[in-house]
């Protein structure tokens, strides 16, 4: 009896693992899907070049009257930092995935991330792409 229960639990865990991988692959194949909230960051992949995405993020911050306090640009990743008037810090990480594909991660706040504020910034970036 114990062996049957162990096999069932193992099979269920394996099925859930496989299902999670399929869902991840389906999301990646979709390209510009919905944004994902994970570990206090709002993440979305865009079908846009690295330079276009950086420009869109800078314009989005400007349109929201958020002054960019720091920009660190490397070959495949750029981080923009800003700050709301209430002191909440904003981090925008832009990663090159391919020539016409980028991933944007937005975090607002250090300890308690503000998803609503991150979503507002993400929507502004989308508007410029």
N, C-alpha and C positions, 0 to 999 in steps of 0.2 A: 504494500500500500504506500509506504514511504517513497519507494522508488518511482511510483506513478506520479505522485505529487511533485517530486523533484523534477521529473521529466517535463511535467506540465508547466511548472514555474520557469524552468530554463527555456522551454519553447516559447512561452509568452514573452519573456525578456528578449529573446532573439527576434521575435516578430516585431516588438516595439522598436528595437534597434534598427531593424531593416526599414520599417515604416518611416522612422525619423530620417534616415538617409535618403529615401525616395522623395520625401517632402522637401528636403534640402536641395536635392538635385532639380526637382521641379521648379523650385523658387529661383535657382541660379539660371536655369534655362529660360525663364521668363524675361530675364534682362532687367527691365525697369518694373519691378514689382512693388509691392507695398513696403513701407518702412517697417523695420523690426526694432523693437525695444528690447535690448539685452544688456545686462550689467550696467544699467544707468546710462546707456548710450542709445541714441536713435540712429539706425544704420539703414542706408539705402544705396543700391547700385544704380548707376545711370549709364545710358548709352550716349555718352558724350566724351570728348577728348579731355585729357588731363588739364590742359591750359584753359579750355572753355569752362570746366568745372571750377577751377580756381577763380577765374574772372567772375563767374556767377555767384560764388560764395562772397567775394569781396563786395560786389554790387548789392547783394542781399543784406549784408551787414550795414552798408551805407544807407540803404533804403529804410532800414529799421532804426536809423540814427544811433547805431552802435559803432563806436570808434575802434578800429583795429589797433590793439596794443602790441601785438607781436606777430611776425610772419617768419616761419622757418620753412624754406623750400629746398628740397633735395630732388634727386632724379625721379623717384617714384612715390614720394610722399611729401605733402605740404601740411603744415599745421598753422592754423590761424587762431589767434586768441583775441578775445574781446571781453567786455564786462558791461553788465546792466548797471543802471544808476544805483540800484540797491546793493551793489557789490557782488552779485552772483557772477562768477566767472563763466566764460563761454569758450569751449574748445571745439574747433572744427578740423577734423583730420580728413584729408583727401588723398586717396591712394589710387595710383594707376594700376588697373587690372590688365588692360590691353590698349591698343591704339585708340579705340573709340569706346572705352569702358572704364568707369571710375567707381570707386566706393567712397561714400561720404559718411562719416561718423560725427555726430554732434552730441556734446555733453554740456549741460547747463547746471552749474552748481557743483560744489566739491563733495559734500557729504550726502545731502539729499538731492538727487538729480531732479530737475524740473522737466518733465516730459512735454508739458503744454508749451513751454518756452522753446524747447528744442524742435517741436513740431512746427511752430511758427517760423523759425529760422529755416527749416528744411523746405517748407512751402515757398518761402521767398527765393531760395536757391532754385527750386523747380521752375519758378516763374521766369528766371533769367536763362534757363537752358533751352 
